[in-house]
Amino acid sequence: MGFGTVGLYGNYLAGRLVDRHAVKANVLFCLLMAVGAASAVLFVGHPAMFIAALAIWGIAHTALFPLSQARVIKAANEGKALAGTF
């Protein structure tokens, strides 16, 4: 439940960044997801650090959905609705 809750923050951040810096935001959140996932493995024995790693992972994971969706729709010349469904 906490993973999804912090994902709301990721969704908000992605929405703020997608119009101005779509590619940079994609790279940023991909890196954050990698750091969060790797950190979760490293900090499995330390509850506070483990939760922080999961929060970073959750923010980045959810942020990538609207970023990817916006980039696909922007790349489609015709049929933007159809591109969005793919």
N, CA, C and O atoms as a Maestro MAE file, in Angstrom:
{
 s_m_m2io_version
 :::
 2.0.0
}

f_m_ct {
 s_m_title
 :::
 protein
 m_atom[344] {
  # First column is atom index #
  i_m_mmod_type
  r_m_x_coord
  r_m_y_coord
  r_m_z_coord
  i_m_residue_number
  s_m_chain_name
  s_m_pdb_residue_name
  s_m_pdb_atom_name
  i_m_atomic_number
  :::
  1 25 0.824 -1.181 0.000 1 A "MET " " N  " 7
  2 3 0.000 0.000 0.000 1 A "MET " " CA " 6
  3 2 0.874 1.252 0.000 1 A "MET " " C  " 6
  4 15 0.551 2.235 -0.666 1 A "MET " " O  " 8
  5 25 1.953 1.217 0.729 2 A "GLY " " N  " 7
  6 3 2.865 2.362 0.763 2 A "GLY " " CA " 6
  7 2 3.557 2.573 -0.568 2 A "GLY " " C  " 6
  8 15 3.809 3.709 -0.968 2 A "GLY " " O  " 8
  9 25 3.870 1.470 -1.264 3 A "PHE " " N  " 7
  10 3 4.503 1.550 -2.578 3 A "PHE " " CA " 6
  11 2 3.600 2.324 -3.541 3 A "PHE " " C  " 6
  12 15 4.079 3.173 -4.292 3 A "PHE " " O  " 8
  13 25 2.308 2.037 -3.521 4 A "GLY " " N  " 7
  14 3 1.354 2.745 -4.368 4 A "GLY " " CA " 6
  15 2 1.148 4.184 -3.938 4 A "GLY " " C  " 6
  16 15 0.949 5.065 -4.774 4 A "GLY " " O  " 8
  17 25 1.196 4.421 -2.652 5 A "THR " " N  " 7
  18 3 1.009 5.778 -2.145 5 A "THR " " CA " 6
  19 2 2.144 6.695 -2.586 5 A "THR " " C  " 6
  20 15 1.897 7.821 -3.020 5 A "THR " " O  " 8
  21 25 3.380 6.227 -2.480 6 A "VAL " " N  " 7
  22 3 4.492 7.072 -2.936 6 A "VAL " " CA " 6
  23 2 4.485 7.193 -4.460 6 A "VAL " " C  " 6
  24 15 5.037 8.140 -5.021 6 A "VAL " " O  " 8
  25 25 3.850 6.217 -5.123 7 A "GLY " " N  " 7
  26 3 3.705 6.294 -6.566 7 A "GLY " " CA " 6
  27 2 2.886 7.495 -7.006 7 A "GLY " " C  " 6
  28 15 3.090 8.020 -8.100 7 A "GLY " " O  " 8
  29 25 1.967 7.928 -6.166 8 A "LEU " " N  " 7
  30 3 1.190 9.132 -6.483 8 A "LEU " " CA " 6
  31 2 2.107 10.343 -6.627 8 A "LEU " " C  " 6
  32 15 1.897 11.196 -7.490 8 A "LEU " " O  " 8
  33 25 3.113 10.408 -5.781 9 A "TYR " " N  " 7
  34 3 4.083 11.495 -5.874 9 A "TYR " " CA " 6
  35 2 4.879 11.391 -7.185 9 A "TYR " " C  " 6
  36 15 5.169 12.404 -7.821 9 A "TYR " " O  " 8
  37 25 5.221 10.185 -7.572 10 A "GLY " " N  " 7
  38 3 5.915 9.979 -8.844 10 A "GLY " " CA " 6
  39 2 5.062 10.399 -10.022 10 A "GLY " " C  " 6
  40 15 5.562 10.996 -10.975 10 A "GLY " " O  " 8
  41 25 3.779 10.090 -9.961 11 A "ASN " " N  " 7
  42 3 2.855 10.497 -11.012 11 A "ASN " " CA " 6
  43 2 2.786 12.018 -11.103 11 A "ASN " " C  " 6
  44 15 2.779 12.581 -12.197 11 A "ASN " " O  " 8
  45 25 2.735 12.671 -9.961 12 A "TYR " " N  " 7
  46 3 2.706 14.135 -9.920 12 A "TYR " " CA " 6
  47 2 3.989 14.726 -10.518 12 A "TYR " " C  " 6
  48 15 3.934 15.649 -11.331 12 A "TYR " " O  " 8
  49 25 5.138 14.186 -10.110 13 A "LEU " " N  " 7
  50 3 6.414 14.696 -10.629 13 A "LEU " " CA " 6
  51 2 6.530 14.494 -12.138 13 A "LEU " " C  " 6
  52 15 6.997 15.383 -12.849 13 A "LEU " " O  " 8
  53 25 6.113 13.345 -12.621 14 A "ALA " " N  " 7
  54 3 6.178 13.073 -14.058 14 A "ALA " " CA " 6
  55 2 5.293 14.043 -14.825 14 A "ALA " " C  " 6
  56 15 5.682 14.541 -15.881 14 A "ALA " " O  " 8
  57 25 4.125 14.308 -14.305 15 A "GLY " " N  " 7
  58 3 3.224 15.258 -14.954 15 A "GLY " " CA " 6
  59 2 3.809 16.656 -15.036 15 A "GLY " " C  " 6
  60 15 3.582 17.376 -16.008 15 A "GLY " " O  " 8
  61 25 4.552 17.031 -14.029 16 A "ARG " " N  " 7
  62 3 5.181 18.355 -14.020 16 A "ARG " " CA " 6
  63 2 6.353 18.434 -14.999 16 A "ARG " " C  " 6
  64 15 6.609 19.493 -15.573 16 A "ARG " " O  " 8
  65 25 7.063 17.327 -15.192 17 A "LEU " " N  " 7
  66 3 8.279 17.334 -15.996 17 A "LEU " " CA " 6
  67 2 8.087 16.939 -17.458 17 A "LEU " " C  " 6
  68 15 8.919 17.282 -18.297 17 A "LEU " " O  " 8
  69 25 7.020 16.232 -17.776 18 A "VAL " " N  " 7
  70 3 6.889 15.638 -19.107 18 A "VAL " " CA " 6
  71 2 6.804 16.685 -20.228 18 A "VAL " " C  " 6
  72 15 7.331 16.451 -21.316 18 A "VAL " " O  " 8
  73 25 6.179 17.785 -19.999 19 A "ASP " " N  " 7
  74 3 6.035 18.785 -21.063 19 A "ASP " " CA " 6
  75 2 7.328 19.536 -21.340 19 A "ASP " " C  " 6
  76 15 7.602 19.905 -22.482 19 A "ASP " " O  " 8
  77 25 8.109 19.760 -20.318 20 A "ARG " " N  " 7
  78 3 9.326 20.556 -20.490 20 A "ARG " " CA " 6
  79 2 10.566 19.720 -20.777 20 A "ARG " " C  " 6
  80 15 11.409 20.118 -21.580 20 A "ARG " " O  " 8
  81 25 10.683 18.582 -20.138 21 A "HIS " " N  " 7
  82 3 11.911 17.780 -20.235 21 A "HIS " " CA " 6
  83 2 11.580 16.292 -20.304 21 A "HIS " " C  " 6
  84 15 11.965 15.542 -19.407 21 A "HIS " " O  " 8
  85 25 10.887 15.852 -21.330 22 A "ALA " " N  " 7
  86 3 10.406 14.471 -21.391 22 A "ALA " " CA " 6
  87 2 11.550 13.456 -21.396 22 A "ALA " " C  " 6
  88 15 11.521 12.491 -20.632 22 A "ALA " " O  " 8
  89 25 12.541 13.660 -22.238 23 A "VAL " " N  " 7
  90 3 13.632 12.681 -22.338 23 A "VAL " " CA " 6
  91 2 14.482 12.693 -21.068 23 A "VAL " " C  " 6
  92 15 14.843 11.634 -20.553 23 A "VAL " " O  " 8
  93 25 14.796 13.868 -20.569 24 A "LYS " " N  " 7
  94 3 15.586 13.965 -19.331 24 A "LYS " " CA " 6
  95 2 14.842 13.333 -18.158 24 A "LYS " " C  " 6
  96 15 15.445 12.658 -17.323 24 A "LYS " " O  " 8
  97 25 13.529 13.556 -18.101 25 A "ALA " " N  " 7
  98 3 12.734 12.966 -17.023 25 A "ALA " " CA " 6
  99 2 12.721 11.447 -17.139 25 A "ALA " " C  " 6
  100 15 12.790 10.744 -16.131 25 A "ALA " " O  " 8
  101 25 12.633 10.940 -18.367 26 A "ASN " " N  " 7
  102 3 12.679 9.489 -18.574 26 A "ASN " " CA " 6
  103 2 13.985 8.904 -18.066 26 A "ASN " " C  " 6
  104 15 13.988 7.891 -17.366 26 A "ASN " " O  " 8
  105 25 15.082 9.532 -18.415 27 A "VAL " " N  " 7
  106 3 16.398 9.055 -17.977 27 A "VAL " " CA " 6
  107 2 16.500 9.140 -16.455 27 A "VAL " " C  " 6
  108 15 16.959 8.200 -15.808 27 A "VAL " " O  " 8
  109 25 16.079 10.249 -15.895 28 A "LEU " " N  " 7
  110 3 16.132 10.440 -14.446 28 A "LEU " " CA " 6
  111 2 15.365 9.352 -13.708 28 A "LEU " " C  " 6
  112 15 15.887 8.746 -12.773 28 A "LEU " " O  " 8
  113 25 14.131 9.104 -14.124 29 A "PHE " " N  " 7
  114 3 13.324 8.124 -13.408 29 A "PHE " " CA " 6
  115 2 13.778 6.691 -13.666 29 A "PHE " " C  " 6
  116 15 13.594 5.829 -12.807 29 A "PHE " " O  " 8
  117 25 14.366 6.421 -14.823 30 A "CYS " " N  " 7
  118 3 14.964 5.095 -15.057 30 A "CYS " " CA " 6
  119 2 16.141 4.867 -14.112 30 A "CYS " " C  " 6
  120 15 16.289 3.790 -13.535 30 A "CYS " " O  " 8
  121 25 16.969 5.889 -13.965 31 A "LEU " " N  " 7
  122 3 18.097 5.788 -13.036 31 A "LEU " " CA " 6
  123 2 17.619 5.640 -11.596 31 A "LEU " " C  " 6
  124 15 18.157 4.837 -10.833 31 A "LEU " " O  " 8
  125 25 16.600 6.423 -11.230 32 A "LEU " " N  " 7
  126 3 16.062 6.320 -9.870 32 A "LEU " " CA " 6
  127 2 15.486 4.933 -9.610 32 A "LEU " " C  " 6
  128 15 15.641 4.395 -8.514 32 A "LEU " " O  " 8
  129 25 14.832 4.357 -10.595 33 A "MET " " N  " 7
  130 3 14.282 3.025 -10.405 33 A "MET " " CA " 6
  131 2 15.402 1.998 -10.225 33 A "MET " " C  " 6
  132 15 15.302 1.105 -9.385 33 A "MET " " O  " 8
  133 25 16.450 2.129 -11.007 34 A "ALA " " N  " 7
  134 3 17.586 1.217 -10.860 34 A "ALA " " CA " 6
  135 2 18.239 1.366 -9.493 34 A "ALA " " C  " 6
  136 15 18.578 0.370 -8.855 34 A "ALA " " O  " 8
  137 25 18.415 2.591 -9.045 35 A "VAL " " N  " 7
  138 3 19.013 2.844 -7.729 35 A "VAL " " CA " 6
  139 2 18.110 2.302 -6.622 35 A "VAL " " C  " 6
  140 15 18.587 1.679 -5.674 35 A "VAL " " O  " 8
  141 25 16.809 2.541 -6.748 36 A "GLY " " N  " 7
  142 3 15.872 2.044 -5.739 36 A "GLY " " CA " 6
  143 2 15.850 0.529 -5.659 36 A "GLY " " C  " 6
  144 15 15.845 -0.040 -4.568 36 A "GLY " " O  " 8
  145 25 15.837 -0.127 -6.817 37 A "ALA " " N  " 7
  146 3 15.795 -1.594 -6.842 37 A "ALA " " CA " 6
  147 2 17.094 -2.183 -6.282 37 A "ALA " " C  " 6
  148 15 17.066 -3.115 -5.479 37 A "ALA " " O  " 8
  149 25 18.217 -1.636 -6.710 38 A "ALA " " N  " 7
  150 3 19.506 -2.133 -6.221 38 A "ALA " " CA " 6
  151 2 19.667 -1.859 -4.726 38 A "ALA " " C  " 6
  152 15 20.186 -2.697 -3.989 38 A "ALA " " O  " 8
  153 25 19.223 -0.689 -4.287 39 A "SER " " N  " 7
  154 3 19.326 -0.339 -2.870 39 A "SER " " CA " 6
  155 2 18.446 -1.235 -2.005 39 A "SER " " C  " 6
  156 15 18.809 -1.572 -0.878 39 A "SER " " O  " 8
  157 25 17.288 -1.618 -2.537 40 A "ALA " " N  " 7
  158 3 16.397 -2.489 -1.770 40 A "ALA " " CA " 6
  159 2 17.088 -3.815 -1.454 40 A "ALA " " C  " 6
  160 15 16.931 -4.359 -0.362 40 A "ALA " " O  " 8
  161 25 17.841 -4.321 -2.401 41 A "VAL " " N  " 7
  162 3 18.569 -5.577 -2.173 41 A "VAL " " CA " 6
  163 2 19.669 -5.364 -1.140 41 A "VAL " " C  " 6
  164 15 19.874 -6.197 -0.257 41 A "VAL " " O  " 8
  165 25 20.368 -4.253 -1.256 42 A "LEU " " N  " 7
  166 3 21.481 -3.989 -0.339 42 A "LEU " " CA " 6
  167 2 21.029 -3.726 1.096 42 A "LEU " " C  " 6
  168 15 21.718 -4.095 2.047 42 A "LEU " " O  " 8
  169 25 19.864 -3.084 1.248 43 A "PHE " " N  " 7
  170 3 19.412 -2.658 2.575 43 A "PHE " " CA " 6
  171 2 18.329 -3.560 3.163 43 A "PHE " " C  " 6
  172 15 17.556 -3.120 4.014 43 A "PHE " " O  " 8
  173 25 18.265 -4.804 2.723 44 A "VAL " " N  " 7
  174 3 17.211 -5.688 3.197 44 A "VAL " " CA " 6
  175 2 17.276 -5.916 4.715 44 A "VAL " " C  " 6
  176 15 16.250 -6.202 5.332 44 A "VAL " " O  " 8
  177 25 18.429 -5.797 5.309 45 A "GLY " " N  " 7
  178 3 18.564 -5.993 6.751 45 A "GLY " " CA " 6
  179 2 18.391 -4.737 7.582 45 A "GLY " " C  " 6
  180 15 18.455 -4.795 8.810 45 A "GLY " " O  " 8
  181 25 18.174 -3.609 6.936 46 A "HIS " " N  " 7
  182 3 18.026 -2.323 7.621 46 A "HIS " " CA " 6
  183 2 16.658 -1.740 7.276 46 A "HIS " " C  " 6
  184 15 16.495 -1.142 6.212 46 A "HIS " " O  " 8
  185 25 15.680 -1.902 8.154 47 A "PRO " " N  " 7
  186 3 14.296 -1.556 7.817 47 A "PRO " " CA " 6
  187 2 14.084 -0.120 7.313 47 A "PRO " " C  " 6
  188 15 13.376 0.080 6.326 47 A "PRO " " O  " 8
  189 25 14.673 0.861 7.961 48 A "ALA " " N  " 7
  190 3 14.452 2.248 7.545 48 A "ALA " " CA " 6
  191 2 15.029 2.511 6.152 48 A "ALA " " C  " 6
  192 15 14.388 3.155 5.322 48 A "ALA " " O  " 8
  193 25 16.224 2.019 5.906 49 A "MET " " N  " 7
  194 3 16.846 2.217 4.592 49 A "MET " " CA " 6
  195 2 16.114 1.409 3.517 49 A "MET " " C  " 6
  196 15 16.000 1.846 2.372 49 A "MET " " O  " 8
  197 25 15.627 0.240 3.894 50 A "PHE " " N  " 7
  198 3 14.878 -0.598 2.962 50 A "PHE " " CA " 6
  199 2 13.586 0.103 2.529 50 A "PHE " " C  " 6
  200 15 13.232 0.095 1.350 50 A "PHE " " O  " 8
  201 25 12.894 0.703 3.487 51 A "ILE " " N  " 7
  202 3 11.656 1.430 3.178 51 A "ILE " " CA " 6
  203 2 11.956 2.635 2.300 51 A "ILE " " C  " 6
  204 15 11.194 2.930 1.379 51 A "ILE " " O  " 8
  205 25 13.055 3.339 2.567 52 A "ALA " " N  " 7
  206 3 13.440 4.478 1.725 52 A "ALA " " CA " 6
  207 2 13.744 4.016 0.295 52 A "ALA " " C  " 6
  208 15 13.363 4.681 -0.669 52 A "ALA " " O  " 8
  209 25 14.424 2.889 0.160 53 A "ALA " " N  " 7
  210 3 14.730 2.347 -1.170 53 A "ALA " " CA " 6
  211 2 13.450 1.973 -1.903 53 A "ALA " " C  " 6
  212 15 13.320 2.238 -3.098 53 A "ALA " " O  " 8
  213 25 12.507 1.362 -1.200 54 A "LEU " " N  " 7
  214 3 11.227 1.017 -1.818 54 A "LEU " " CA " 6
  215 2 10.449 2.266 -2.219 54 A "LEU " " C  " 6
  216 15 9.762 2.271 -3.240 54 A "LEU " " O  " 8
  217 25 10.555 3.327 -1.415 55 A "ALA " " N  " 7
  218 3 9.878 4.580 -1.758 55 A "ALA " " CA " 6
  219 2 10.457 5.175 -3.036 55 A "ALA " " C  " 6
  220 15 9.709 5.625 -3.904 55 A "ALA " " O  " 8
  221 25 11.758 5.180 -3.157 56 A "ILE " " N  " 7
  222 3 12.402 5.686 -4.375 56 A "ILE " " CA " 6
  223 2 11.985 4.846 -5.576 56 A "ILE " " C  " 6
  224 15 11.669 5.375 -6.641 56 A "ILE " " O  " 8
  225 25 11.991 3.550 -5.392 57 A "TRP " " N  " 7
  226 3 11.589 2.633 -6.457 57 A "TRP " " CA " 6
  227 2 10.134 2.886 -6.860 57 A "TRP " " C  " 6
  228 15 9.823 2.924 -8.051 57 A "TRP " " O  " 8
  229 25 9.253 3.058 -5.894 58 A "GLY " " N  " 7
  230 3 7.832 3.290 -6.164 58 A "GLY " " CA " 6
  231 2 7.577 4.605 -6.883 58 A "GLY " " C  " 6
  232 15 6.749 4.671 -7.791 58 A "GLY " " O  " 8
  233 25 8.282 5.642 -6.481 59 A "ILE " " N  " 7
  234 3 8.138 6.946 -7.146 59 A "ILE " " CA " 6
  235 2 8.554 6.826 -8.603 59 A "ILE " " C  " 6
  236 15 7.834 7.265 -9.499 59 A "ILE " " O  " 8
  237 25 9.711 6.235 -8.835 60 A "ALA " " N  " 7
  238 3 10.229 6.120 -10.199 60 A "ALA " " CA " 6
  239 2 9.370 5.198 -11.053 60 A "ALA " " C  " 6
  240 15 9.100 5.496 -12.217 60 A "ALA " " O  " 8
  241 25 8.943 4.086 -10.481 61 A "HIS " " N  " 7
  242 3 8.139 3.112 -11.212 61 A "HIS " " CA " 6
  243 2 6.860 3.758 -11.744 61 A "HIS " " C  " 6
  244 15 6.539 3.621 -12.924 61 A "HIS " " O  " 8
  245 25 6.146 4.449 -10.893 62 A "THR " " N  " 7
  246 3 4.885 5.052 -11.295 62 A "THR " " CA " 6
  247 2 5.093 6.246 -12.217 62 A "THR " " C  " 6
  248 15 4.259 6.509 -13.083 62 A "THR " " O  " 8
  249 25 6.175 6.961 -12.046 63 A "ALA " " N  " 7
  250 3 6.447 8.121 -12.906 63 A "ALA " " CA " 6
  251 2 6.674 7.706 -14.352 63 A "ALA " " C  " 6
  252 15 6.373 8.473 -15.266 63 A "ALA " " O  " 8
  253 25 7.192 6.527 -14.571 64 A "LEU " " N  " 7
  254 3 7.498 6.092 -15.932 64 A "LEU " " CA " 6
  255 2 6.245 5.804 -16.759 64 A "LEU " " C  " 6
  256 15 6.314 5.852 -17.987 64 A "LEU " " O  " 8
  257 25 5.117 5.509 -16.143 65 A "PHE " " N  " 7
  258 3 3.898 5.254 -16.902 65 A "PHE " " CA " 6
  259 2 3.406 6.503 -17.635 65 A "PHE " " C  " 6
  260 15 3.238 6.446 -18.853 65 A "PHE " " O  " 8
  261 25 3.168 7.626 -16.957 66 A "PRO " " N  " 7
  262 3 2.712 8.799 -17.710 66 A "PRO " " CA " 6
  263 2 3.777 9.356 -18.652 66 A "PRO " " C  " 6
  264 15 3.448 9.900 -19.706 66 A "PRO " " O  " 8
  265 25 5.044 9.223 -18.281 67 A "LEU " " N  " 7
  266 3 6.104 9.695 -19.174 67 A "LEU " " CA " 6
  267 2 6.099 8.907 -20.476 67 A "LEU " " C  " 6
  268 15 6.183 9.491 -21.557 67 A "LEU " " O  " 8
  269 25 6.001 7.600 -20.381 68 A "SER " " N  " 7
  270 3 5.981 6.760 -21.580 68 A "SER " " CA " 6
  271 2 4.729 7.021 -22.403 68 A "SER " " C  " 6
  272 15 4.797 7.101 -23.630 68 A "SER " " O  " 8
  273 25 3.607 7.152 -21.747 69 A "GLN " " N  " 7
  274 3 2.347 7.409 -22.441 69 A "GLN " " CA " 6
  275 2 2.401 8.728 -23.206 69 A "GLN " " C  " 6
  276 15 1.987 8.788 -24.364 69 A "GLN " " O  " 8
  277 25 2.895 9.758 -22.585 70 A "ALA " " N  " 7
  278 3 2.974 11.064 -23.246 70 A "ALA " " CA " 6
  279 2 3.936 11.035 -24.426 70 A "ALA " " C  " 6
  280 15 3.668 11.654 -25.456 70 A "ALA " " O  " 8
  281 25 5.036 10.333 -24.292 71 A "ARG " " N  " 7
  282 3 6.008 10.253 -25.390 71 A "ARG " " CA " 6
  283 2 5.454 9.471 -26.572 71 A "ARG " " C  " 6
  284 15 5.695 9.834 -27.723 71 A "ARG " " O  " 8
  285 25 4.715 8.402 -26.299 72 A "VAL " " N  " 7
  286 3 4.115 7.622 -27.385 72 A "VAL " " CA " 6
  287 2 3.077 8.457 -28.126 72 A "VAL " " C  " 6
  288 15 3.055 8.467 -29.357 72 A "VAL " " O  " 8
  289 25 2.230 9.146 -27.400 73 A "ILE " " N  " 7
  290 3 1.194 9.957 -28.031 73 A "ILE " " CA " 6
  291 2 1.818 11.102 -28.821 73 A "ILE " " C  " 6
  292 15 1.347 11.432 -29.909 73 A "ILE " " O  " 8
  293 25 2.856 11.702 -28.290 74 A "LYS " " N  " 7
  294 3 3.533 12.798 -28.990 74 A "LYS " " CA " 6
  295 2 4.222 12.309 -30.270 74 A "LYS " " C  " 6
  296 15 4.291 13.044 -31.255 74 A "LYS " " O  " 8
  297 25 4.725 11.084 -30.258 75 A "ALA " " N  " 7
  298 3 5.422 10.540 -31.424 75 A "ALA " " CA " 6
  299 2 4.463 10.150 -32.545 75 A "ALA " " C  " 6
  300 15 4.867 10.078 -33.706 75 A "ALA " " O  " 8
  301 25 3.205 9.900 -32.214 76 A "ALA " " N  " 7
  302 3 2.233 9.486 -33.230 76 A "ALA " " CA " 6
  303 2 1.797 10.689 -34.054 76 A "ALA " " C  " 6
  304 15 1.322 11.685 -33.509 76 A "ALA " " O  " 8
  305 25 1.960 10.591 -35.366 77 A "ASN " " N  " 7
  306 3 1.517 11.674 -36.239 77 A "ASN " " CA " 6
  307 2 0.007 11.649 -36.408 77 A "ASN " " C  " 6
  308 15 -0.658 12.680 -36.304 77 A "ASN " " O  " 8
  309 25 -0.523 10.475 -36.667 78 A "GLU " " N  " 7
  310 3 -1.970 10.302 -36.807 78 A "GLU " " CA " 6
  311 2 -2.408 9.203 -35.856 78 A "GLU " " C  " 6
  312 15 -1.612 8.337 -35.492 78 A "GLU " " O  " 8
  313 25 -3.639 9.235 -35.464 79 A "GLY " " N  " 7
  314 3 -4.154 8.191 -34.590 79 A "GLY " " CA " 6
  315 2 -3.568 8.232 -33.203 79 A "GLY " " C  " 6
  316 15 -3.120 7.209 -32.683 79 A "GLY " " O  " 8
  317 25 -3.564 9.398 -32.597 80 A "LYS " " N  " 7
  318 3 -2.985 9.525 -31.262 80 A "LYS " " CA " 6
  319 2 -3.719 8.668 -30.229 80 A "LYS " " C  " 6
  320 15 -3.094 8.121 -29.321 80 A "LYS " " O  " 8
  321 25 -5.038 8.551 -30.366 81 A "ALA " " N  " 7
  322 3 -5.802 7.715 -29.439 81 A "ALA " " CA " 6
  323 2 -5.409 6.252 -29.589 81 A "ALA " " C  " 6
  324 15 -5.265 5.536 -28.599 81 A "ALA " " O  " 8
  325 25 -5.237 5.813 -30.830 82 A "LEU " " N  " 7
  326 3 -4.833 4.425 -31.055 82 A "LEU " " CA " 6
  327 2 -3.422 4.180 -30.510 82 A "LEU " " C  " 6
  328 15 -3.152 3.139 -29.911 82 A "LEU " " O  " 8
  329 25 -2.537 5.140 -30.723 83 A "ALA " " N  " 7
  330 3 -1.170 5.009 -30.188 83 A "ALA " " CA " 6
  331 2 -1.188 4.927 -28.670 83 A "ALA " " C  " 6
  332 15 -0.408 4.184 -28.074 83 A "ALA " " O  " 8
  333 25 -2.071 5.685 -28.048 84 A "GLY " " N  " 7
  334 3 -2.179 5.662 -26.587 84 A "GLY " " CA " 6
  335 2 -2.665 4.324 -26.050 84 A "GLY " " C  " 6
  336 15 -2.325 3.947 -24.929 84 A "GLY " " O  " 8
  337 25 -3.459 3.602 -26.839 85 A "THR " " N  " 7
  338 3 -3.939 2.305 -26.372 85 A "THR " " CA " 6
  339 2 -2.866 1.234 -26.458 85 A "THR " " C  " 6
  340 15 -2.910 0.245 -25.727 85 A "THR " " O  " 8
  341 25 -1.903 1.429 -27.352 86 A "PHE " " N  " 7
  342 3 -0.813 0.465 -27.441 86 A "PHE " " CA " 6
  343 2 0.116 0.631 -26.281 86 A "PHE " " C  " 6
  344 15 1.105 -0.094 -26.173 86 A "PHE " " O  " 8
  :::
 }
 m_bond[343] {
  # First column is bond index #
  i_m_from
  i_m_to
  i_m_order
  :::
  1 1 2 1
  2 2 3 1
  3 3 4 2
  4 3 5 1
  5 5 6 1
  6 6 7 1
  7 7 8 2
  8 7 9 1
  9 9 10 1
  10 10 11 1
  11 11 12 2
  12 11 13 1
  13 13 14 1
  14 14 15 1
  15 15 16 2
  16 15 17 1
  17 17 18 1
  18 18 19 1
  19 19 20 2
  20 19 21 1
  21 21 22 1
  22 22 23 1
  23 23 24 2
  24 23 25 1
  25 25 26 1
  26 26 27 1
  27 27 28 2
  28 27 29 1
  29 29 30 1
  30 30 31 1
  31 31 32 2
  32 31 33 1
  33 33 34 1
  34 34 35 1
  35 35 36 2
  36 35 37 1
  37 37 38 1
  38 38 39 1
  39 39 40 2
  40 39 41 1
  41 41 42 1
  42 42 43 1
  43 43 44 2
  44 43 45 1
  45 45 46 1
  46 46 47 1
  47 47 48 2
  48 47 49 1
  49 49 50 1
  50 50 51 1
  51 51 52 2
  52 51 53 1
  53 53 54 1
  54 54 55 1
  55 55 56 2
  56 55 57 1
  57 57 58 1
  58 58 59 1
  59 59 60 2
  60 59 61 1
  61 61 62 1
  62 62 63 1
  63 63 64 2
  64 63 65 1
  65 65 66 1
  66 66 67 1
  67 67 68 2
  68 67 69 1
  69 69 70 1
  70 70 71 1
  71 71 72 2
  72 71 73 1
  73 73 74 1
  74 74 75 1
  75 75 76 2
  76 75 77 1
  77 77 78 1
  78 78 79 1
  79 79 80 2
  80 79 81 1
  81 81 82 1
  82 82 83 1
  83 83 84 2
  84 83 85 1
  85 85 86 1
  86 86 87 1
  87 87 88 2
  88 87 89 1
  89 89 90 1
  90 90 91 1
  91 91 92 2
  92 91 93 1
  93 93 94 1
  94 94 95 1
  95 95 96 2
  96 95 97 1
  97 97 98 1
  98 98 99 1
  99 99 100 2
  100 99 101 1
  101 101 102 1
  102 102 103 1
  103 103 104 2
  104 103 105 1
  105 105 106 1
  106 106 107 1
  107 107 108 2
  108 107 109 1
  109 109 110 1
  110 110 111 1
  111 111 112 2
  112 111 113 1
  113 113 114 1
  114 114 115 1
  115 115 116 2
  116 115 117 1
  117 117 118 1
  118 118 119 1
  119 119 120 2
  120 119 121 1
  121 121 122 1
  122 122 123 1
  123 123 124 2
  124 123 125 1
  125 125 126 1
  126 126 127 1
  127 127 128 2
  128 127 129 1
  129 129 130 1
  130 130 131 1
  131 131 132 2
  132 131 133 1
  133 133 134 1
  134 134 135 1
  135 135 136 2
  136 135 137 1
  137 137 138 1
  138 138 139 1
  139 139 140 2
  140 139 141 1
  141 141 142 1
  142 142 143 1
  143 143 144 2
  144 143 145 1
  145 145 146 1
  146 146 147 1
  147 147 148 2
  148 147 149 1
  149 149 150 1
  150 150 151 1
  151 151 152 2
  152 151 153 1
  153 153 154 1
  154 154 155 1
  155 155 156 2
  156 155 157 1
  157 157 158 1
  158 158 159 1
  159 159 160 2
  160 159 161 1
  161 161 162 1
  162 162 163 1
  163 163 164 2
  164 163 165 1
  165 165 166 1
  166 166 167 1
  167 167 168 2
  168 167 169 1
  169 169 170 1
  170 170 171 1
  171 171 172 2
  172 171 173 1
  173 173 174 1
  174 174 175 1
  175 175 176 2
  176 175 177 1
  177 177 178 1
  178 178 179 1
  179 179 180 2
  180 179 181 1
  181 181 182 1
  182 182 183 1
  183 183 184 2
  184 183 185 1
  185 185 186 1
  186 186 187 1
  187 187 188 2
  188 187 189 1
  189 189 190 1
  190 190 191 1
  191 191 192 2
  192 191 193 1
  193 193 194 1
  194 194 195 1
  195 195 196 2
  196 195 197 1
  197 197 198 1
  198 198 199 1
  199 199 200 2
  200 199 201 1
  201 201 202 1
  202 202 203 1
  203 203 204 2
  204 203 205 1
  205 205 206 1
  206 206 207 1
  207 207 208 2
  208 207 209 1
  209 209 210 1
  210 210 211 1
  211 211 212 2
  212 211 213 1
  213 213 214 1
  214 214 215 1
  215 215 216 2
  216 215 217 1
  217 217 218 1
  218 218 219 1
  219 219 220 2
  220 219 221 1
  221 221 222 1
  222 222 223 1
  223 223 224 2
  224 223 225 1
  225 225 226 1
  226 226 227 1
  227 227 228 2
  228 227 229 1
  229 229 230 1
  230 230 231 1
  231 231 232 2
  232 231 233 1
  233 233 234 1
  234 234 235 1
  235 235 236 2
  236 235 237 1
  237 237 238 1
  238 238 239 1
  239 239 240 2
  240 239 241 1
  241 241 242 1
  242 242 243 1
  243 243 244 2
  244 243 245 1
  245 245 246 1
  246 246 247 1
  247 247 248 2
  248 247 249 1
  249 249 250 1
  250 250 251 1
  251 251 252 2
  252 251 253 1
  253 253 254 1
  254 254 255 1
  255 255 256 2
  256 255 257 1
  257 257 258 1
  258 258 259 1
  259 259 260 2
  260 259 261 1
  261 261 262 1
  262 262 263 1
  263 263 264 2
  264 263 265 1
  265 265 266 1
  266 266 267 1
  267 267 268 2
  268 267 269 1
  269 269 270 1
  270 270 271 1
  271 271 272 2
  272 271 273 1
  273 273 274 1
  274 274 275 1
  275 275 276 2
  276 275 277 1
  277 277 278 1
  278 278 279 1
  279 279 280 2
  280 279 281 1
  281 281 282 1
  282 282 283 1
  283 283 284 2
  284 283 285 1
  285 285 286 1
  286 286 287 1
  287 287 288 2
  288 287 289 1
  289 289 290 1
  290 290 291 1
  291 291 292 2
  292 291 293 1
  293 293 294 1
  294 294 295 1
  295 295 296 2
  296 295 297 1
  297 297 298 1
  298 298 299 1
  299 299 300 2
  300 299 301 1
  301 301 302 1
  302 302 303 1
  303 303 304 2
  304 303 305 1
  305 305 306 1
  306 306 307 1
  307 307 308 2
  308 307 309 1
  309 309 310 1
  310 310 311 1
  311 311 312 2
  312 311 313 1
  313 313 314 1
  314 314 315 1
  315 315 316 2
  316 315 317 1
  317 317 318 1
  318 318 319 1
  319 319 320 2
  320 319 321 1
  321 321 322 1
  322 322 323 1
  323 323 324 2
  324 323 325 1
  325 325 326 1
  326 326 327 1
  327 327 328 2
  328 327 329 1
  329 329 330 1
  330 330 331 1
  331 331 332 2
  332 331 333 1
  333 333 334 1
  334 334 335 1
  335 335 336 2
  336 335 337 1
  337 337 338 1
  338 338 339 1
  339 339 340 2
  340 339 341 1
  341 341 342 1
  342 342 343 1
  343 343 344 2
  :::
 }
}
